[in-house]
Amino acid sequence: MSARKHSREGTFPPPPEPLPVAVLDSHTHIDITLEDDGVGGPSTVADAIALAGAAGVDRLVQVGVDVASSQWGVQVAEQHPGVVATVALHPNDAPRLPDLDGALREIERLAAHPRVRGIGETGLDYFRTGDDGRKAQHESFRAHIGIAKRHGKTLVIHDRDAHEDILRVLDEEGAPDQVVMHCFSGDEAFARECLDRGFLLSFAGTVTFGNAKDLRAAAAITPLDGLLVETDAPFLTPTPFRGRPNASYLIPLTVRALAEVTGHDLDALCAAISANGTRAFGEWR
């Protein structure tokens, strides 16, 4: 989990107005959220689920970033009907692993579990990993694509400063039936490339940031059947609480921002996000 652990000490924002139609959080790290030292937020998995439910967020996708967090996510999904899991090795961890092949074998074993609905977050990250780590990242990414296809699971992609290579590798390997671009970070042109391939674009709190004009342009051209929403909690807290700890109960802030950007009716947007989540990750219960 070293790739993602980052302290977010501080006070969690107050609960926003609940959504009129329930949606899912398509990408959250409950484990990291609970490990951080934020005040006023969830202290247990049950707390995280209850707070989210009160805000109109009825389903959570717990995302793995290494073997330990992937194993933990499977256990949580077994115990809580409102949670499903994804399993993977984060691209930034791949070059650091002493036994990448062994770790990938464990991810493949976990992928067979019925409460595992996605393989990810996997992909490429050229921001934190330099040229010397790219070979391992590409090897890991291609392996995860194969796991997703063998097990019929949705591929959840982490893409940072690697748009062209992400698409090239997916085109070369052949993408799984369902692909989610986690925390979509591209512009309108990249959004069209992804949408033309049938990928779902998952927007995080970054779409509310003042400097995210290109991201909002991408969201504006994304059709209802191509949209998901996520927190990436405890990271990427939406405006006006940027920098404070994030959790799934804050999804309404991002959904309302997306409604404004896209011009969609809020009820219709929520219903579409919910349906897209079911298409990507199946039924929760």
Backbone bond lengths (Angstrom), bond angles and torsions (degrees), N, CA, C in turn:
res aa  C-N    CA-C-N  psi(-1)  N-CA   C-N-CA  omega(-1)  CA-C   N-CA-C  phi
1 M - - - 1.458 - - 1.529 111.97 -
2 S 1.332 115.62 4.85 1.463 119.70 -175.88 1.513 112.98 -61.32
3 A 1.331 116.55 -27.15 1.461 119.00 -178.57 1.513 111.83 -66.89
4 R 1.327 117.94 -25.94 1.451 119.79 -172.64 1.507 114.62 -116.23
5 K 1.327 117.97 -14.27 1.471 119.15 -176.14 1.517 109.74 -64.75
6 H 1.296 116.39 123.57 1.451 120.69 -179.66 1.515 108.01 -156.43
7 S 1.292 115.89 123.94 1.459 119.93 -174.17 1.520 111.37 -65.66
8 R 1.321 115.61 135.42 1.460 122.39 176.40 1.514 108.94 -127.46
9 E 1.329 115.38 47.93 1.455 117.54 -179.72 1.527 110.15 -58.48
10 G 1.309 115.22 144.86 1.450 120.29 -179.66 1.509 109.69 144.15
11 T 1.314 115.39 -172.30 1.457 120.89 -177.63 1.519 109.99 -98.01
12 F 1.332 116.67 130.04 1.455 120.05 174.67 1.530 109.39 -63.16
13 P 1.326 117.79 144.38 1.465 120.71 177.41 1.525 111.29 -63.47
14 P 1.344 116.52 160.55 1.471 119.59 176.70 1.525 110.54 -69.49
15 P 1.327 117.21 156.26 1.471 119.24 178.55 1.527 111.25 -63.05
16 P 1.331 117.56 136.04 1.465 120.53 176.93 1.526 110.81 -81.56
17 E 1.307 115.41 175.44 1.462 120.13 174.46 1.525 109.11 -61.57
18 P 1.328 117.93 131.86 1.471 119.81 -178.81 1.529 111.99 -62.81
19 L 1.312 115.04 154.04 1.460 120.38 176.23 1.521 110.71 -75.86
20 P 1.334 117.91 149.29 1.465 120.47 -178.88 1.523 113.11 -74.52
21 V 1.334 116.42 -24.89 1.466 122.58 178.20 1.526 106.88 -130.63
22 A 1.324 116.54 131.59 1.466 120.13 -173.54 1.526 111.83 -66.80
23 V 1.332 115.35 143.29 1.456 123.04 175.71 1.529 108.44 -128.01
24 L 1.330 115.30 176.67 1.454 121.05 174.91 1.524 109.62 -106.51
25 D 1.329 116.11 161.09 1.459 122.88 164.09 1.518 104.93 -98.56
26 S 1.324 117.41 109.21 1.459 121.01 -171.47 1.520 113.50 -79.77
27 H 1.340 117.23 -2.94 1.474 118.56 -178.39 1.520 109.13 -164.23
28 T 1.326 115.73 106.00 1.460 120.07 177.49 1.518 109.73 -142.47
29 H 1.330 115.58 156.50 1.464 122.65 177.54 1.527 107.23 -119.20
30 I 1.317 115.48 83.19 1.465 119.58 -177.65 1.516 110.37 -60.86
31 D 1.327 117.03 -38.14 1.457 120.87 -178.33 1.518 112.24 -60.84
32 I 1.319 116.77 -46.02 1.472 120.06 -179.91 1.526 110.10 -69.63
33 T 1.328 116.69 -36.98 1.465 120.49 177.98 1.528 110.24 -59.67
34 L 1.320 117.09 -42.84 1.460 120.40 -178.83 1.525 111.80 -73.49
35 E 1.329 118.33 -29.70 1.459 121.73 179.75 1.526 112.26 -72.14
36 D 1.324 116.99 -32.11 1.458 119.81 -179.68 1.518 110.24 -70.33
37 D 1.307 114.84 166.08 1.469 120.20 -169.24 1.523 113.14 -104.30
38 G 1.320 117.02 31.95 1.450 118.85 179.29 1.515 112.34 -67.32
39 V 1.314 115.44 151.98 1.463 122.66 -177.92 1.531 108.97 -103.73
40 G 1.333 116.33 136.07 1.456 120.19 172.90 1.503 115.11 87.09
41 G 1.327 117.28 7.80 1.446 120.66 178.65 1.510 111.84 -109.28
42 P 1.314 117.88 -163.14 1.460 120.47 -179.13 1.530 111.41 -69.07
43 S 1.317 115.45 143.66 1.465 120.63 176.81 1.517 112.22 -114.90
44 T 1.326 117.26 -9.94 1.458 123.18 176.59 1.525 108.53 -140.55
45 V 1.324 115.59 166.74 1.462 119.21 175.29 1.524 110.27 -60.05
46 A 1.328 116.61 -41.71 1.471 120.12 179.48 1.528 110.78 -60.87
47 D 1.342 116.93 -39.04 1.462 120.46 176.30 1.528 110.95 -60.63
48 A 1.323 116.00 -46.58 1.463 120.74 -178.22 1.525 110.85 -59.31
49 I 1.326 115.92 -42.13 1.459 120.65 -179.99 1.528 110.77 -68.16
50 A 1.326 117.45 -42.41 1.465 121.18 -178.13 1.518 111.55 -67.13
51 L 1.336 117.38 -44.76 1.463 120.79 178.55 1.521 110.73 -60.89
52 A 1.325 116.24 -42.80 1.458 120.06 178.60 1.520 110.63 -63.41
53 G 1.319 116.98 -45.25 1.457 120.68 -178.94 1.515 112.75 -59.35
54 A 1.329 116.48 -38.56 1.470 120.66 179.38 1.526 111.57 -66.34
55 A 1.323 116.85 -22.72 1.469 121.51 179.89 1.524 112.31 -93.41
56 G 1.338 117.25 0.48 1.455 120.26 -178.47 1.517 112.88 88.38
57 V 1.322 116.35 26.70 1.472 121.56 177.19 1.523 105.85 -118.01
58 D 1.326 115.92 98.91 1.465 119.52 -166.96 1.526 114.32 -96.98
59 R 1.325 118.17 -5.02 1.461 121.56 -177.81 1.527 109.14 -143.79
60 L 1.327 115.07 141.98 1.463 121.05 -178.41 1.516 109.78 -127.27
61 V 1.335 115.90 140.46 1.457 122.11 172.51 1.524 107.49 -107.22
62 Q 1.324 116.34 107.30 1.460 122.75 179.07 1.527 108.58 -84.23
63 V 1.329 115.53 121.86 1.465 120.91 -169.03 1.524 111.23 -106.05
64 G 1.319 115.54 130.71 1.454 121.50 177.63 1.513 112.27 -87.11
65 V 1.339 115.68 147.45 1.466 120.93 178.85 1.526 111.77 -127.33
66 D 1.312 117.32 -6.85 1.458 122.39 176.07 1.527 107.47 -160.44
67 V 1.328 117.13 -178.19 1.462 119.35 -177.20 1.519 111.14 -61.68
68 A 1.340 116.95 -46.35 1.470 119.89 -175.85 1.523 111.52 -63.18
69 S 1.325 118.04 -46.97 1.466 119.75 -178.44 1.520 111.25 -69.62
70 S 1.324 117.32 -30.45 1.463 120.16 176.83 1.525 110.45 -67.65
71 Q 1.319 116.80 -43.80 1.470 120.25 176.37 1.519 111.01 -61.85
72 W 1.324 116.50 -42.26 1.463 121.29 179.51 1.531 110.13 -62.53
73 G 1.313 116.47 -43.31 1.452 119.89 -178.87 1.523 112.66 -62.00
74 V 1.322 116.80 -38.61 1.461 120.04 177.53 1.526 109.89 -62.90
75 Q 1.320 117.40 -43.25 1.465 120.82 179.08 1.528 111.21 -61.42
76 V 1.329 116.70 -43.44 1.463 120.69 179.80 1.529 110.61 -64.62
77 A 1.320 116.84 -42.58 1.460 120.23 179.81 1.525 111.68 -65.51
78 E 1.317 117.58 -31.11 1.459 120.80 175.14 1.526 111.54 -66.45
79 Q 1.320 116.75 -34.59 1.455 122.22 -172.81 1.521 113.72 -90.39
80 H 1.329 117.98 -22.39 1.467 121.57 -173.53 1.530 109.79 -126.89
81 P 1.319 118.21 113.01 1.466 121.00 -176.86 1.525 114.02 -61.19
82 G 1.337 117.25 -23.99 1.459 120.04 -178.85 1.509 114.76 -82.76
83 V 1.338 117.16 4.30 1.460 121.79 -177.43 1.517 109.91 -124.74
84 V 1.332 116.25 134.94 1.462 121.65 165.34 1.522 107.50 -120.70
85 A 1.324 116.31 165.31 1.457 120.81 -171.97 1.521 111.73 -120.13
86 T 1.327 114.55 154.57 1.457 121.81 162.34 1.527 107.44 -121.33
87 V 1.321 115.93 156.43 1.467 120.30 -177.15 1.525 109.24 -132.35
88 A 1.333 115.54 141.62 1.467 118.80 -178.67 1.515 110.76 -179.04
89 L 1.336 113.45 172.30 1.454 123.52 168.83 1.524 107.30 -108.70
90 H 1.308 117.21 122.42 1.464 121.58 179.59 1.525 109.35 -59.94
91 P 1.337 118.13 140.20 1.465 119.24 -178.13 1.520 114.45 -56.74
92 N 1.318 117.82 -31.85 1.460 119.01 179.16 1.529 112.71 -72.14
93 D 1.330 116.69 -21.81 1.461 120.15 178.09 1.521 112.50 -82.87
94 A 1.322 116.74 -27.69 1.464 119.75 -173.34 1.533 113.56 -52.86
95 P 1.350 119.87 -45.03 1.462 118.85 -178.41 1.528 113.50 -70.74
96 R 1.323 118.07 -15.03 1.459 121.50 -175.45 1.524 113.00 -94.33
97 L 1.320 117.09 -11.13 1.457 120.01 -173.32 1.526 110.84 -77.51
98 P 1.328 117.81 130.83 1.458 120.00 177.94 1.518 113.08 -70.05
99 D 1.331 117.24 -23.08 1.465 121.89 -179.53 1.522 108.70 -138.63
100 L 1.327 115.93 76.52 1.463 120.66 -178.70 1.526 110.80 -61.02
101 D 1.316 117.42 -42.18 1.457 120.14 -178.54 1.533 111.32 -62.05
102 G 1.328 116.75 -41.60 1.458 119.70 179.05 1.515 111.91 -64.67
103 A 1.341 116.43 -40.96 1.460 120.18 178.09 1.527 110.77 -64.33
104 L 1.317 117.00 -39.91 1.464 119.99 178.29 1.524 111.64 -65.46
105 R 1.324 117.49 -34.41 1.465 119.96 176.77 1.526 110.99 -63.32
106 E 1.334 116.93 -38.10 1.463 119.51 178.02 1.528 111.08 -69.51
107 I 1.322 117.52 -38.41 1.469 119.87 176.21 1.527 109.65 -61.95
108 E 1.318 117.34 -40.58 1.470 119.85 178.07 1.525 110.71 -64.21
109 R 1.311 117.67 -39.74 1.469 120.17 178.21 1.524 110.32 -61.93
110 L 1.329 116.44 -46.15 1.463 120.27 -179.80 1.525 111.81 -65.75
111 A 1.325 117.15 -30.42 1.465 121.20 -176.39 1.522 112.33 -60.66
112 A 1.323 117.15 -24.03 1.464 120.41 -179.04 1.520 113.29 -76.28
113 H 1.331 117.68 -11.89 1.461 120.52 -176.42 1.534 110.03 -68.85
114 P 1.328 118.62 137.14 1.472 120.25 -177.15 1.521 114.81 -65.08
115 R 1.341 118.50 -21.96 1.463 120.21 178.04 1.523 112.07 -87.90
116 V 1.325 117.19 -2.39 1.461 121.66 172.03 1.520 107.95 -90.10
117 R 1.331 116.10 119.66 1.461 120.78 -173.82 1.528 112.41 -115.42
118 G 1.326 116.92 -4.06 1.446 119.07 -179.23 1.511 111.52 -151.71
119 I 1.334 115.16 157.86 1.453 122.97 173.64 1.519 106.75 -113.49
120 G 1.312 115.34 109.99 1.453 120.39 -176.79 1.514 110.49 159.25
121 E 1.323 120.61 164.19 1.426 118.04 17.77 1.522 110.73 -91.73
122 T 1.314 113.99 128.77 1.446 122.49 177.03 1.518 107.70 -127.74
123 G 1.310 116.85 169.53 1.453 119.53 179.92 1.511 111.31 144.30
124 L 1.328 115.17 -141.68 1.463 121.57 -177.33 1.514 109.58 -136.22
125 D 1.318 116.05 142.03 1.460 122.41 179.14 1.522 108.08 -138.48
126 Y 1.333 116.02 104.23 1.464 120.75 -179.29 1.524 111.57 -95.12
127 F 1.342 116.43 2.92 1.466 120.07 178.97 1.519 110.61 -81.70
128 R 1.339 116.83 -48.04 1.464 120.50 -176.66 1.522 113.82 -98.18
129 T 1.321 117.58 -18.46 1.454 121.04 -179.50 1.521 109.64 -113.74
130 G 1.330 116.00 125.63 1.461 120.80 -177.58 1.516 112.71 -83.28
131 D 1.333 114.43 -171.03 1.457 120.82 -176.12 1.529 112.65 -56.73
132 D 1.341 116.96 -34.56 1.457 119.95 -175.33 1.525 112.77 -68.59
133 G 1.329 117.36 -19.22 1.454 120.20 -179.45 1.515 114.59 -101.53
134 R 1.313 117.84 -1.40 1.467 119.83 -172.55 1.525 112.65 -70.85
135 K 1.316 118.04 -34.23 1.463 119.89 -179.97 1.530 110.16 -59.25
136 A 1.334 116.80 -45.91 1.464 120.41 179.23 1.522 111.18 -66.38
137 Q 1.323 117.28 -38.87 1.465 119.64 177.45 1.524 111.02 -60.19
138 H 1.321 116.57 -45.96 1.462 119.92 -179.13 1.522 110.81 -64.94
139 E 1.325 117.24 -41.35 1.463 120.89 178.06 1.524 110.61 -60.33
140 S 1.327 115.86 -45.53 1.460 120.36 -179.88 1.522 111.11 -65.37
141 F 1.312 117.69 -44.12 1.458 122.00 -179.00 1.527 110.66 -59.85
142 R 1.317 116.32 -47.66 1.464 119.61 -179.87 1.530 110.80 -62.97
143 A 1.329 116.63 -38.00 1.463 119.72 178.13 1.523 111.15 -64.27
144 H 1.326 117.32 -41.30 1.469 120.53 178.92 1.531 111.34 -64.72
145 I 1.321 116.92 -38.14 1.470 119.42 176.87 1.523 109.83 -58.87
146 G 1.337 116.21 -44.03 1.454 120.21 178.49 1.514 112.70 -62.74
147 I 1.328 116.93 -41.48 1.467 120.75 178.16 1.524 110.33 -61.31
148 A 1.335 116.78 -45.75 1.468 120.33 -179.83 1.524 111.14 -59.09
149 K 1.313 117.22 -42.32 1.466 120.19 -177.98 1.531 111.12 -71.47
150 R 1.312 117.20 -39.66 1.471 119.31 -179.86 1.517 112.36 -64.80
151 H 1.328 116.49 -32.56 1.461 120.16 -175.70 1.527 113.09 -103.90
152 G 1.317 117.35 1.56 1.461 120.62 178.35 1.513 113.15 64.66
153 K 1.331 116.89 38.33 1.467 121.65 -177.66 1.530 110.29 -110.65
154 T 1.319 115.52 153.40 1.456 122.16 176.88 1.524 110.26 -67.74
155 L 1.333 116.12 138.97 1.462 121.82 177.50 1.521 108.65 -94.04
156 V 1.333 116.72 125.14 1.465 122.83 -178.77 1.524 108.01 -108.70
157 I 1.324 116.14 116.00 1.458 121.07 -167.33 1.524 112.56 -106.09
158 H 1.322 114.85 129.04 1.461 124.39 168.90 1.522 106.48 -95.66
159 D 1.323 116.31 121.30 1.469 122.07 -177.15 1.523 108.44 -132.82
160 R 1.313 116.46 109.49 1.458 119.37 176.01 1.521 109.18 -128.84
161 D 1.313 115.59 114.51 1.462 123.23 179.23 1.521 111.80 58.14
162 A 1.330 116.95 33.46 1.466 120.13 -175.39 1.526 111.62 -142.21
163 H 1.326 117.83 30.29 1.460 121.49 -172.55 1.523 112.80 -53.05
164 E 1.324 117.01 -52.18 1.461 120.46 -174.14 1.524 111.40 -64.05
165 D 1.325 117.30 -42.27 1.458 119.81 -178.88 1.522 111.92 -70.38
166 I 1.333 117.53 -34.26 1.466 120.30 175.57 1.526 109.76 -57.27
167 L 1.321 116.95 -50.26 1.459 120.25 -178.50 1.525 111.16 -67.19
168 R 1.326 117.23 -39.01 1.466 120.27 -179.66 1.532 110.75 -61.85
169 V 1.330 116.84 -47.09 1.462 119.80 -178.94 1.529 110.47 -64.45
170 L 1.325 117.21 -43.17 1.466 119.84 178.72 1.528 111.56 -62.21
171 D 1.323 115.94 -40.61 1.467 119.03 178.41 1.527 111.00 -66.13
172 E 1.328 116.98 -38.68 1.462 120.50 -179.41 1.521 112.05 -69.30
173 E 1.323 116.50 -42.43 1.462 120.97 -176.57 1.525 112.54 -82.33
174 G 1.316 115.90 -25.99 1.456 121.13 -171.52 1.511 109.82 86.67
175 A 1.321 116.83 114.04 1.466 120.87 -175.20 1.521 111.25 -72.55
176 P 1.341 117.03 149.79 1.477 119.80 170.93 1.529 110.76 -62.27
177 D 1.318 115.45 171.64 1.464 119.79 -178.20 1.524 111.67 -61.59
178 Q 1.340 117.54 -35.04 1.456 121.37 -179.02 1.526 109.35 -123.82
179 V 1.322 115.62 127.66 1.466 122.45 177.80 1.519 108.12 -130.79
180 V 1.330 116.26 131.43 1.466 122.42 175.71 1.518 108.11 -114.30
181 M 1.322 115.87 124.83 1.457 121.30 173.84 1.521 107.60 -87.51
182 H 1.330 114.98 95.14 1.459 122.27 -177.72 1.525 110.78 -64.27
183 C 1.343 115.00 138.43 1.465 121.90 179.57 1.527 109.82 43.78
184 F 1.307 115.66 60.40 1.461 120.39 -175.77 1.520 109.81 -50.62
185 S 1.332 115.57 131.55 1.465 120.14 -172.60 1.515 113.39 -128.23
186 G 1.323 116.85 10.67 1.452 119.28 -176.64 1.515 113.35 -93.98
187 D 1.326 114.53 -177.76 1.456 121.37 177.86 1.523 109.91 -96.79
188 E 1.336 116.12 -171.43 1.460 120.47 -176.82 1.528 111.26 -61.81
189 A 1.327 117.60 -41.06 1.459 120.55 -178.24 1.527 111.41 -64.06
190 F 1.337 116.86 -42.65 1.467 119.68 178.81 1.522 110.54 -68.44
191 A 1.331 116.74 -36.54 1.466 119.82 176.65 1.521 110.41 -58.49
192 R 1.319 117.18 -43.01 1.467 120.25 179.99 1.527 110.85 -64.09
193 E 1.333 117.18 -39.02 1.462 120.35 177.46 1.533 110.32 -59.80
194 C 1.319 116.11 -44.12 1.471 120.46 -179.47 1.523 111.50 -68.92
195 L 1.319 116.45 -44.87 1.462 120.36 -179.08 1.526 111.51 -64.49
196 D 1.335 117.33 -36.83 1.461 120.65 177.52 1.526 111.43 -61.39
197 R 1.339 116.31 -27.04 1.463 121.27 178.41 1.530 112.31 -89.15
198 G 1.336 116.83 -0.48 1.454 120.83 177.77 1.516 114.87 85.19
199 F 1.329 117.11 15.53 1.462 120.44 -178.71 1.523 110.61 -79.15
200 L 1.322 116.06 151.88 1.466 122.37 171.37 1.524 108.99 -90.90
201 L 1.318 116.38 138.23 1.466 121.63 178.43 1.523 108.40 -104.34
202 S 1.323 116.51 120.67 1.460 121.35 -179.08 1.522 108.65 -104.39
203 F 1.332 115.81 119.48 1.459 121.40 -176.07 1.522 109.98 -100.73
204 A 1.331 115.03 135.31 1.461 122.85 -179.83 1.525 109.95 -106.97
205 G 1.330 115.24 -171.72 1.461 120.31 -179.73 1.512 113.96 -60.02
206 T 1.332 117.46 -16.58 1.467 121.03 178.28 1.529 112.30 -58.55
207 V 1.329 117.27 -26.10 1.464 119.16 -179.03 1.527 111.13 -66.72
208 T 1.327 117.88 -16.45 1.468 121.92 178.67 1.529 112.78 -91.72
209 F 1.327 118.11 -8.31 1.465 120.97 -175.11 1.530 110.51 -70.81
210 G 1.323 115.88 146.93 1.453 120.08 -176.90 1.512 114.65 -61.97
211 N 1.325 117.01 -28.88 1.464 120.45 -176.26 1.523 112.64 -94.64
212 A 1.332 117.44 15.21 1.471 121.38 -172.78 1.526 112.37 -102.83
213 K 1.325 117.63 41.64 1.461 121.21 -178.22 1.528 111.67 -59.60
214 D 1.345 117.38 -45.50 1.463 120.60 -179.04 1.529 111.28 -64.53
215 L 1.323 116.17 -36.62 1.455 120.17 179.55 1.525 110.91 -66.50
216 R 1.314 116.51 -41.01 1.466 119.57 177.63 1.530 110.83 -65.74
217 A 1.333 116.65 -34.70 1.466 119.14 175.92 1.524 110.90 -64.29
218 A 1.336 116.29 -37.27 1.460 120.17 176.88 1.520 110.64 -65.47
219 A 1.322 117.13 -43.55 1.462 120.67 179.06 1.526 110.78 -62.54
220 A 1.318 116.64 -37.01 1.462 120.68 -175.69 1.523 112.54 -64.98
221 I 1.339 117.76 -26.22 1.471 119.36 -178.48 1.535 111.55 -100.01
222 T 1.321 117.06 2.43 1.463 120.06 -179.75 1.526 109.75 -84.21
223 P 1.319 118.83 123.58 1.474 120.21 -179.52 1.515 111.32 -69.67
224 L 1.307 115.79 162.80 1.460 120.41 -178.03 1.528 112.15 -56.19
225 D 1.321 117.23 -36.46 1.463 118.51 -177.70 1.529 112.89 -80.60
226 G 1.344 116.88 6.33 1.458 120.25 177.83 1.511 114.13 -114.86
227 L 1.342 117.13 5.30 1.458 121.77 -171.58 1.524 113.36 -103.84
228 L 1.330 115.00 136.26 1.459 122.52 163.84 1.523 107.98 -131.31
229 V 1.323 115.59 167.52 1.464 120.79 179.04 1.521 108.19 -135.12
230 E 1.318 116.19 148.71 1.464 120.64 -176.40 1.528 109.73 -150.77
231 T 1.342 113.97 165.94 1.466 119.15 171.38 1.521 112.21 -100.60
232 D 1.335 118.35 -36.77 1.464 123.02 -164.45 1.527 109.15 56.74
233 A 1.340 115.86 30.65 1.468 121.12 -177.66 1.526 110.24 -57.05
234 P 1.332 114.11 143.21 1.477 129.85 10.72 1.523 114.30 -91.64
235 F 1.340 117.48 19.77 1.456 122.36 -176.20 1.528 110.99 -97.45
236 L 1.335 116.01 169.96 1.465 123.71 166.93 1.523 114.30 58.17
237 T 1.318 116.42 41.78 1.462 121.21 179.46 1.533 110.19 -60.89
238 P 1.338 117.94 132.86 1.464 120.12 -176.31 1.533 112.22 -66.21
239 T 1.324 114.77 156.59 1.451 122.29 167.42 1.536 107.95 -59.46
240 P 1.317 119.82 139.34 1.469 129.12 11.38 1.520 114.50 -95.83
241 F 1.338 117.71 21.35 1.467 121.16 -174.37 1.527 112.03 -114.03
242 R 1.308 116.17 21.48 1.462 120.78 -178.60 1.530 110.32 -53.33
243 G 1.344 115.80 133.63 1.458 121.36 -179.75 1.510 114.38 96.76
244 R 1.334 116.58 -16.24 1.463 119.92 175.96 1.528 109.37 -92.43
245 P 1.337 118.28 165.61 1.471 119.66 -177.78 1.527 111.24 -63.40
246 N 1.309 115.06 146.75 1.456 122.13 -178.61 1.522 109.57 -111.64
247 A 1.312 116.52 154.26 1.462 122.49 174.92 1.522 108.09 -156.02
248 S 1.325 116.08 166.71 1.463 120.66 -171.79 1.524 113.41 -60.88
249 Y 1.326 117.99 -26.15 1.467 119.63 -178.30 1.529 112.80 -66.99
250 L 1.346 117.09 -10.52 1.468 120.84 179.86 1.526 113.47 -92.21
251 I 1.325 117.26 1.94 1.472 121.51 177.04 1.528 113.16 -50.47
252 P 1.357 120.83 -37.61 1.462 119.18 -178.45 1.528 113.91 -56.05
253 L 1.321 118.55 -30.71 1.461 120.57 178.84 1.526 111.07 -62.46
254 T 1.324 116.30 -42.77 1.460 120.38 -179.75 1.520 111.19 -73.61
255 V 1.329 117.34 -38.80 1.465 119.67 -179.81 1.529 110.42 -63.81
256 R 1.315 117.17 -42.96 1.470 119.12 179.52 1.526 111.26 -66.57
257 A 1.327 117.50 -34.98 1.467 120.13 175.53 1.526 110.27 -64.90
258 L 1.336 116.84 -40.66 1.464 119.90 177.99 1.525 111.65 -65.29
259 A 1.327 117.37 -36.99 1.466 119.82 177.63 1.523 110.31 -61.61
260 E 1.319 115.50 -40.36 1.472 119.22 179.31 1.523 111.13 -67.95
261 V 1.315 117.20 -42.81 1.462 121.71 -177.37 1.526 111.40 -67.71
262 T 1.328 116.42 -41.86 1.462 120.56 -174.58 1.518 113.51 -87.89
263 G 1.328 116.32 -19.82 1.455 119.93 -177.63 1.514 114.03 80.37
264 H 1.319 116.88 8.98 1.461 119.91 -179.88 1.526 110.88 -81.89
265 D 1.316 115.62 146.88 1.453 121.77 171.00 1.524 108.91 -58.35
266 L 1.333 116.75 137.83 1.466 120.27 -174.32 1.525 111.44 -61.06
267 D 1.323 118.57 -43.89 1.459 120.77 179.88 1.531 111.06 -61.61
268 A 1.332 116.01 -43.65 1.458 120.10 -179.40 1.519 110.87 -66.18
269 L 1.329 116.98 -39.00 1.461 120.89 178.48 1.527 110.49 -63.63
270 C 1.322 116.83 -46.07 1.463 120.27 179.28 1.529 111.27 -61.03
271 A 1.318 116.71 -44.08 1.461 120.27 -179.51 1.524 110.90 -62.38
272 A 1.333 116.69 -39.26 1.458 120.27 179.87 1.521 111.06 -68.38
273 I 1.332 117.54 -43.04 1.469 121.11 178.16 1.525 109.71 -59.60
274 S 1.327 116.77 -43.70 1.457 120.78 179.63 1.528 111.01 -61.92
275 A 1.329 116.74 -45.50 1.467 120.69 -179.85 1.524 111.22 -64.89
276 N 1.323 116.70 -39.92 1.465 120.25 178.58 1.530 110.98 -64.74
277 G 1.330 116.12 -36.27 1.454 119.87 177.54 1.519 111.99 -64.10
278 T 1.324 116.26 -40.31 1.462 120.19 177.04 1.524 110.83 -66.12
279 R 1.326 116.38 -39.12 1.475 119.80 178.19 1.519 110.90 -63.32
280 A 1.316 117.02 -38.33 1.465 120.63 -177.47 1.512 113.26 -78.94
281 F 1.340 116.32 -39.74 1.468 119.73 -168.36 1.529 114.05 -121.79
282 G 1.327 116.96 2.05 1.458 119.91 176.90 1.510 112.77 80.20
283 E 1.324 115.15 -173.72 1.454 121.34 176.87 1.521 109.56 -78.36
284 W 1.316 116.17 141.17 1.457 120.41 -178.18 1.530 112.53 -78.37
285 R 1.314 116.64 -39.28 1.467 120.59 -169.36 1.522 112.31 -109.39
